[in-house]
């Protein structure tokens, strides 16, 4: 926590965020869900996907890109598979519904899979993967958007830095929970760096001309993690989402459609995604599986540590540690994020929480 950060109680922040969304026309239940997912990210230290997003979400609702009252529809359904049109819903509203449905299907068939088209920003994808892990299942969630990352070998955006989240349950330990973008750093971390007034990592981003930059205000294009590996994953995730949903996002952007067409497409969609759940008990006893995950964690943590490391952290462990600390002491908000919340409060005429 920086010296100029402001701490705020998570419950107060969540109530404020819910009131913001209610004020702009979301049903109270949906507003509460949206606020929960945003503050869930802040509680776990994933501030890039937390309440700093509020002004951008308000802009998107005002422009029609995000739909506060969507008509979410199931286009097609089988015993194990769903195909959903989210009608530009704010991401968590449709994605929580989708994950609940695929968990139910996994109980019946061993696996559930939902392809979601026409959705908007879904927040921290680990939220949905962990929904399945809490039900003793494997959870997977992937999302794709228009291009914001340079493919390996390029100096212009050509793919999206599509995140993937995978979570599996344990017994004595917290679930293993991987949540990673295919870029070196998630796009929201550039916004967070600007809020914190700190530079980017040297290999995070390129400017508009395709030159490396550490200035978060100049950064326009993300760099792939692992070069061709991150780039290749991002491309294949598009094939499993946007192309599968007949809702392509990359080619229209690269062909530089007319401005009118770009705005038209933006109003129709923003992201495509899939979520999946796998029933572990179809293959093995769930207690045995969870015990083996515990043993795996224990053995990995017992390995000799590299120089400079006090612990060998598991996927999701830093976030669970941060959750414990922030639940007790409040969520630290950097100056730029505080400004965003004040702006959002003034814009919607919603009272700020005490201390902000």
Residue pairs with C-beta under 8 A, 6 or more apart in sequence:
1 7
1 332
2 196
2 332
2 334
4 334
4 335
5 332
5 333
5 334
5 335
6 332
6 333
6 338
6 355
6 356
7 329
7 330
7 331
7 332
7 333
7 355
8 330
8 331
8 333
8 353
8 355
8 356
9 330
9 331
9 353
10 39
10 42
10 43
10 326
10 327
10 330
10 331
12 353
12 354
13 39
13 42
13 51
13 331
13 353
14 35
14 36
14 39
15 35
15 353
16 341
16 345
16 350
16 351
16 352
16 353
17 34
17 35
17 38
17 39
17 51
17 54
18 28
18 31
18 32
18 34
18 35
19 31
19 350
19 351
20 31
20 35
20 54
20 58
20 344
20 345
20 348
20 350
21 30
21 31
21 34
21 35
21 68
21 90
22 28
22 31
23 348
23 349
23 350
24 58
24 61
24 62
24 68
24 348
25 61
25 68
25 69
26 34
26 68
26 69
26 90
27 69
30 68
30 90
30 93
33 92
33 93
33 96
34 90
34 92
34 93
36 92
37 91
37 92
37 96
37 123
37 124
37 127
38 49
38 50
38 51
38 53
38 54
38 123
39 50
39 51
39 331
40 123
40 124
40 127
41 47
41 48
41 49
41 50
41 123
41 124
41 127
42 50
42 51
42 326
42 331
43 322
43 323
43 326
43 327
43 331
44 124
44 126
44 319
44 320
44 322
44 323
44 326
45 318
45 319
45 322
45 323
45 326
46 124
46 126
46 179
46 319
47 192
47 334
47 337
48 186
48 187
48 188
48 189
48 191
48 192
49 123
49 124
49 186
49 188
50 331
50 337
51 333
51 337
51 340
51 341
52 188
52 191
52 192
52 195
52 336
52 337
52 340
53 121
53 123
53 188
54 340
54 341
54 344
55 340
55 343
55 344
55 347
57 66
57 90
57 121
58 344
58 347
58 348
60 66
60 120
60 121
60 270
61 67
61 68
63 267
64 88
64 267
65 88
65 120
65 266
65 267
65 270
66 88
66 89
66 90
66 120
66 121
66 270
67 87
67 88
67 89
67 90
67 120
68 90
70 86
70 87
70 88
70 89
70 93
70 94
71 87
72 84
72 85
72 86
72 87
72 89
72 93
72 94
72 97
73 84
73 85
73 87
74 82
74 83
74 84
75 83
75 84
75 85
76 82
76 83
77 83
79 105
79 108
79 109
80 105
80 106
80 109
80 110
80 111
80 112
80 113
81 105
81 112
81 113
81 114
81 115
82 98
82 101
82 102
82 105
82 112
82 113
82 114
82 115
83 114
83 115
83 117
83 245
84 94
84 97
84 98
84 114
84 115
84 116
84 117
85 116
85 117
85 118
86 93
86 94
86 116
86 117
86 118
86 119
86 120
87 118
88 118
88 119
88 120
88 267
88 268
88 269
88 270
89 119
89 120
90 120
90 121
91 119
91 120
91 121
91 122
91 123
91 143
91 271
91 273
92 122
92 123
92 127
94 116
94 119
95 116
95 119
95 122
95 128
95 141
95 273
95 275
96 128
96 131
98 114
98 116
98 128
98 275
99 114
99 128
99 131
99 132
99 139
99 141
99 275
99 277
100 131
101 112
101 114
102 112
102 113
102 114
102 132
102 275
102 276
102 277
103 112
103 131
103 132
103 135
103 137
103 277
104 112
105 111
105 112
105 113
105 277
106 112
106 132
106 137
106 277
106 278
106 279
107 279
110 278
110 279
110 282
111 276
111 277
111 278
111 279
112 276
112 277
113 274
113 275
113 276
114 274
114 275
114 276
115 241
115 244
115 245
115 272
115 273
115 274
116 245
116 272
116 273
116 274
116 275
117 245
117 246
117 247
117 269
117 272
118 245
118 247
118 268
118 269
118 270
118 272
119 143
119 269
119 270
119 271
119 272
119 273
120 270
120 271
121 270
121 271
122 128
122 141
122 143
122 271
122 273
124 165
124 179
125 141
125 142
125 143
125 163
125 164
125 165
125 179
126 141
126 165
126 167
126 177
126 178
126 179
126 316
126 319
128 139
128 141
128 165
128 275
129 139
129 140
129 141
129 165
129 166
129 167
129 177
129 179
129 275
130 139
130 167
130 175
130 177
131 139
132 138
132 139
132 140
132 167
132 277
132 278
133 139
133 167
133 168
133 169
133 175
133 177
134 169
134 175
135 277
136 169
136 280
136 281
136 286
136 290
137 169
137 277
137 278
137 279
137 280
138 166
138 167
138 168
138 277
138 278
138 280
139 165
139 166
139 167
139 168
139 275
139 276
139 277
140 164
140 165
140 166
140 274
140 275
140 276
140 277
140 278
141 164
141 165
141 273
141 274
141 275
141 276
142 162
142 163
142 164
142 165
142 237
142 240
142 241
142 273
142 274
142 275
143 162
143 163
143 241
143 271
143 272
143 273
144 160
144 162
144 234
144 237
144 238
144 241
144 242
144 249
144 271
144 272
144 273
145 160
145 162
145 249
145 270
145 271
146 160
146 249
146 250
146 253
146 270
147 157
147 158
147 159
147 160
147 249
147 250
147 253
147 254
148 157
148 160
148 161
148 187
148 221
148 222
149 157
149 158
149 159
149 160
149 161
149 182
149 183
149 221
149 222
149 223
149 224
149 230
149 231
149 234
150 156
150 157
150 158
150 206
150 210
150 221
150 222
150 223
150 224
150 231
151 158
151 159
151 224
151 231
151 234
151 235
152 224
152 227
152 228
152 230
152 231
152 232
155 206
155 210
155 211
155 221
156 210
156 221
157 220
157 221
157 222
157 253
158 250
158 254
159 182
159 224
159 231
159 234
159 235
159 238
159 250
160 234
160 237
160 238
160 249
160 250
161 181
161 182
161 183
161 186
161 187
161 222
161 224
161 230
161 234
162 181
162 182
162 233
162 234
162 237
162 238
162 241
163 179
163 180
163 181
163 182
163 186
164 178
164 179
164 180
164 182
164 233
164 237
165 177
165 178
165 179
165 180
166 177
166 178
167 175
167 176
167 177
167 178
167 316
168 175
168 176
168 280
168 293
169 175
169 280
169 286
169 289
169 290
169 293
170 176
170 290
170 293
170 294
170 297
171 287
171 290
171 291
171 293
171 294
172 294
173 293
173 294
173 297
173 314
174 316
174 317
174 320
175 316
176 293
176 297
176 314
176 315
176 316
177 315
177 316
177 319
178 315
178 316
179 315
179 316
180 225
181 187
181 222
181 225
182 224
182 225
182 230
182 231
182 233
182 234
182 237
183 204
183 222
183 223
183 224
183 225
183 230
184 201
184 203
184 204
184 222
184 223
184 224
184 225
184 230
185 200
185 201
185 204
185 205
185 222
187 222
189 204
190 200
190 204
190 205
190 216
190 219
190 222
191 216
192 334
192 337
193 199
193 200
193 216
194 216
194 217
194 336
195 334
195 335
195 336
195 337
195 340
196 334
196 335
196 336
197 334
197 335
197 336
198 216
199 214
199 215
199 216
200 213
200 214
200 215
200 216
200 219
201 214
202 212
202 214
203 212
203 223
204 214
204 219
204 222
204 223
205 212
205 213
205 219
205 220
205 221
205 222
205 223
206 212
206 213
206 219
206 220
206 221
206 222
206 223
207 213
207 215
207 218
207 219
207 220
207 221
208 218
208 220
208 221
210 221
213 219
224 230
224 231
224 234
238 249
238 250
240 274
241 272
241 273
241 274
242 248
242 249
242 250
242 272
244 272
244 274
245 272
247 269
247 272
249 269
249 271
249 272
252 261
252 262
252 265
253 262
257 265
280 286
280 289
297 314
300 312
300 314
301 311
301 312
301 314
303 312
305 311
305 312
326 332
333 341
333 356
338 356
341 352
341 356
342 352
342 356
344 350
345 351
345 352
345 356
